[in-house]
């Protein structure tokens, strides 16, 4: 591990953050609690991930990582542990976009 950056979500008693690996220069999303780092499994094929915003809506938990070199903005639904994805949802109208540290917010029922 080279460094930890972008702590940006707290879920199930864990802090989510980017862990940058020294050997690859690629970041992954990890969850931290009680002195232990656990990877959050996302299907991105080894691309760089950072800034993992946690979104809770209608009883489900999602993560929106910055994934500029991996693909368009995608919201990943997580399982009850918050460590594995169960579904992925591409954000409509942003297929060609590459967002850096995008942040979702709800206003009057719209995201």
Legacy VTK file of the C-alpha trace (Angstrom):
# vtk DataFile Version 3.0
C-alpha trace
ASCII
DATASET POLYDATA
POINTS 111 float
0.000 0.000 0.000
1.433 3.389 -0.992
-1.191 5.578 0.667
-4.834 6.006 1.587
-6.860 8.895 0.138
-10.400 10.153 -0.362
-12.141 8.899 2.779
-15.667 9.585 1.655
-18.169 7.131 2.977
-19.152 5.471 6.230
-21.289 2.346 6.169
-21.809 -0.657 8.494
-19.280 0.778 10.932
-16.610 1.024 8.243
-14.935 4.000 6.615
-14.573 3.660 2.824
-11.527 5.128 1.116
-9.174 4.737 -1.829
-6.119 2.561 -1.211
-3.359 3.306 -3.723
-1.024 0.404 -4.470
2.649 1.336 -4.837
3.456 -1.376 -7.393
0.621 -0.645 -9.821
-0.231 3.011 -9.204
-3.880 1.919 -9.196
-6.380 2.750 -6.501
-8.990 0.373 -5.151
-11.881 0.968 -2.783
-11.390 -0.490 0.691
-13.414 -0.382 3.896
-11.639 0.210 7.218
-12.715 -0.769 10.737
-10.930 -1.882 13.889
-7.457 -1.683 12.339
-8.354 -3.811 9.307
-8.643 -2.863 5.625
-11.058 -4.984 3.562
-11.465 -4.656 -0.229
-14.828 -3.657 -1.687
-15.249 -5.981 -4.668
-16.270 -4.045 -7.801
-16.237 -5.423 -11.386
-13.933 -2.914 -13.074
-11.155 -5.115 -14.442
-8.239 -3.607 -12.529
-8.830 0.040 -13.444
-8.055 2.879 -11.059
-10.811 3.722 -8.563
-11.013 6.581 -6.068
-13.467 8.812 -4.174
-16.094 6.208 -3.301
-19.251 8.073 -2.402
-21.683 5.904 -0.422
-25.351 6.458 -1.279
-28.214 4.919 0.692
-31.646 4.985 -0.936
-34.856 2.975 -0.486
-33.170 0.403 1.755
-30.267 -0.278 -0.608
-26.628 0.810 -0.361
-24.646 1.937 -3.401
-21.130 3.150 -4.077
-20.241 5.678 -6.788
-16.477 5.557 -7.319
-14.493 7.900 -9.535
-13.393 5.602 -12.384
-12.096 7.901 -15.115
-9.854 5.358 -16.886
-12.249 2.445 -16.348
-15.547 3.526 -17.887
-18.553 5.793 -17.595
-19.951 6.742 -14.182
-21.527 3.665 -12.625
-23.453 3.217 -9.423
-22.724 -0.178 -7.842
-25.308 -1.682 -5.515
-23.655 -3.437 -2.574
-24.682 -6.508 -0.612
-25.612 -6.342 3.066
-21.935 -6.481 4.105
-21.062 -3.492 1.935
-18.076 -5.390 0.549
-19.438 -6.980 -2.657
-21.464 -5.611 -5.542
-24.785 -7.228 -6.461
-25.756 -5.000 -9.407
-24.377 -2.140 -11.473
-26.285 0.825 -12.843
-24.780 3.131 -15.465
-25.874 6.720 -14.980
-28.222 7.721 -17.802
-26.992 10.375 -20.210
-23.357 10.070 -19.091
-22.146 7.197 -21.302
-19.277 9.205 -22.802
-18.458 11.133 -19.630
-15.453 10.572 -17.411
-16.187 12.263 -14.091
-13.520 13.020 -11.519
-14.846 12.821 -7.954
-18.499 13.047 -9.009
-20.948 13.455 -6.152
-24.616 12.496 -6.208
-27.275 14.429 -4.378
-31.034 14.198 -4.149
-33.273 17.235 -4.659
-37.053 17.018 -4.706
-37.012 13.343 -5.638
-34.434 13.692 -8.428
-30.811 12.640 -8.369
LINES 1 112
111 0 1 2 3 4 5 6 7 8 9 10 11 12 13 14 15 16 17 18 19 20 21 22 23 24 25 26 27 28 29 30 31 32 33 34 35 36 37 38 39 40 41 42 43 44 45 46 47 48 49 50 51 52 53 54 55 56 57 58 59 60 61 62 63 64 65 66 67 68 69 70 71 72 73 74 75 76 77 78 79 80 81 82 83 84 85 86 87 88 89 90 91 92 93 94 95 96 97 98 99 100 101 102 103 104 105 106 107 108 109 110
